[in-house]
Structures are given as structure tokens and as C-alpha cells.
Amino acid sequence: MLLLQEKINAYLSFIESGQYADHYPDERFHEFVIEIQFLHDPTEKCEEFLAVVGEQLQPFHISIAVGE
């Protein structure tokens, strides 16, 4: 879970600092999605963690998506 939290924080830092504009200089973004892929099904605690993080990020137009 700590590794997942660190990875999410790295993506948030990338978004908040505006570094994405270096890669997409001609694009304007109003929403962001952090998509997470798991090798195995996430545990219940992990799903709860992601739900809480997702709720906290909604006001900033950032969402968490779990890919399959």
C-alpha cells in the first residue's frame, strides 16, 4: 500500500506542478485520470484506500480508475 501511495503522490506532483504541459504543450486539460493496473485483484483494504483517495481528489478534477 505504501508503494501505491507513493506512486499516486508522484502522479499528483506531476499534475500539480504542470509538468504535463511539457509533454502536451498544445493541449488544455480540465480533468485528469490516474489509471492503476493491478497484476492481481486488489484487496478490500486497497479498494477502500483508493475510494478515499478518489473522494479527496474530486474537488481538484482528478479521478482514480482501476483498469483490468
N, C-alpha and C positions, 0 to 999 in steps of 0.2 A: 504494500500500500504506500509505503514511503517513496518508493521509486515512481509509482504512478503520480503521486502528489508532486514530486519534483519535476516530472515531465510536463504535467499540466501547468505548473508555475513557469516553466521555460517557455511554453507556448503563450501564456498570458503576457510575459515580459516582451516577447516578440511583437505581440499585438499592441500592447500599451505604449511601447517605445516608437511605434510607427515603422519598424524595420521592414514590414511587409511592403511598404511603398518603394523600397529599393528594388524589389523583385517585380512589382507590378506598378510602375510609375504612371501609367495612363489609366489606371482603374481607381474607382472610388467605392469603398466598401461601407455598408451601413450595418451589416451583421457579419458575425464570424461563427464558424462551427469548428470545434475541436473534435475530430473523429478519432475514436480509440478502437483499435483492433486487438482482440484477445486470441491467444492460441487455444486456451481452454475457457470454458464458461466461467464468467466472473462469480465470485462468491456473493452471498447475500450481503455481507458487510461491504463489499466493494460496490455493489449496486446501490446500497444506502449512501455510501460516500459520494458516488457520482451524482445521485439525486440531490443531495445537499449542495454540492458544488454547482450543479446546474441551476438551482434556485438562486444561489448567491450571485451568479453571473448574469442572470436575466436582465437586470437593470442596465447592464453595460452592452446589451445586444450580442452577447456571446453565449453559445449553447454547447452542450456536450452531446455527442452522438456516439453510440456504440455500434460499430459495424459488425458484420457477420462474416 
